[in-house]
């Protein structure tokens, strides 16, 4: 093997890569866009109060006490409906999901030791309805206890099983890094091989002293470099813009190396078995698309039905994403090394197969 | 004169299909040797075996004195190849593309020298993707020359090019010949082979059906010269027919074969008859296209279909 040949090819790739704008978009801009979009959607999830529309027909001290207590929970934001409004029409016109009606006799019933009723109308198809019910139910129970002069015999002390407080983005970004490395490696390698075959570049290279192994090595090294660049850009963005908690350590570095080699080799295998350029691209899509959604990139594997979890268990991206998450976010070294071992074994097998089947010469 | 290519009874089969069917070939140093034939004739398969790109089924092939199977490393060092439908790296410049391939060889010619050789000085820093078809092929020829090869294979270098671009590539090939390089040119353009080649081998259905210099082939297999009587009236055709001269009518013209030295004088005598009229008279020699038609019974374009 001649290092000079590898360097010649690396230099050629570097020059070509940065001149193609679509490469820059898919490798750098696209993952950042995903992070921005998902970051904007999920960064405040759980902290935003849910709007509770209230028609206070009572306007008395009892209703004011109830509403003040609800406000204090921080779980709901009260928005008043005029007492004179036709409630059904108002709900319809404004597509309201959470409405509470305090009847006119609420304060007097409360004072007269008669059970005072509030009417809660919820749209159960809206996920925040549960939050509203819990808030109202909790306040009503507390008021009942207070008015009965009762004592609290059981209380809840909140704690966390995680060492650090994680956001959705902390979960999401390592998955995006794995996803970007997968798509970059598979599509670039498959596309390059298909294009080089169609353009006669392989036939030309086969008449030079460069060997297929030197060429494959150069391609894997190049995608390794691009993977680390992707890692740096995404992490830098996540930490600086969204204040994420992530660290780069040995298992992260090793996972990037193993993952890049594994997915580059996968791209080579796709290009070898599917020789037509367009069909090869479709095959690459058919392989990467399910992995994108089933490997826990966008949501936790536990949220999926068990049969999909079983499918996820055989997808290489699952182990890469989980390993990166364990190493970068959860500080779970054992988990990180286990996932790294799985990716490394698959990677070695893929690389060996790719080297054996990639040929320049025609039959 | 050194023989740079020796091929004996070369056969290449793909299952039941015989792509190359027992060809023999000898190419001398410094000549342009064209392998001519329609698509699917076996030209590229034969040449790719000589370039160490394909494995032969049987036969013997020696390139620059080396056996094709035992001496691949040495052969690759000393040959230059422009593959069929070759496109270099789209987003590298002309200079960078030549440097890339030059960097893979221990011995290489200076990039600027090659750029000058194919007259691309003003496109030196242009991306390959932005070049016209003819310019791309000139880059391909420059890349084929990076290692200063003794033997250069150009596989259909002008296919798909317009006539002007084709002639630009011809100039580059003539320049290679003037530098005493041996060039193997595969083409399906008869005119190209006729104009550029010292020797031609016409291939059809995996076999060479004629070999020699263009003149030798035309003399041996051609039908002699033909006199084209443009705008001939029926009386002219009748006069020729009555005289027993071999002729045919084509689009209002009368084509009369000149079978010997006296044929032309005899035809002029017939055309001077009082009832005979015509617009003009041209004399056309046989071409390789005529030879192909005669040997295969098909025009080249028909053979490609």
Interface residues (C-beta under 8 A of the other chain):
Chain A: X4 X5 X8 X9 X11 X12 X15 X16 X19 X20 X198 X199 X200 X201 X203 X204 X205 X206 X207 X208 X209 X210 X360 X361 X362 X363
Chain B: X14 X48 X51 X52 X53 X54 X55 X73 X76 X77 X79 X80 X81 X82 X83 X84 X85 X86 X87 X88 X89 X90 X91 X92 X96 X100 X101 X103 X104 X105 X106 X127 X143 X147
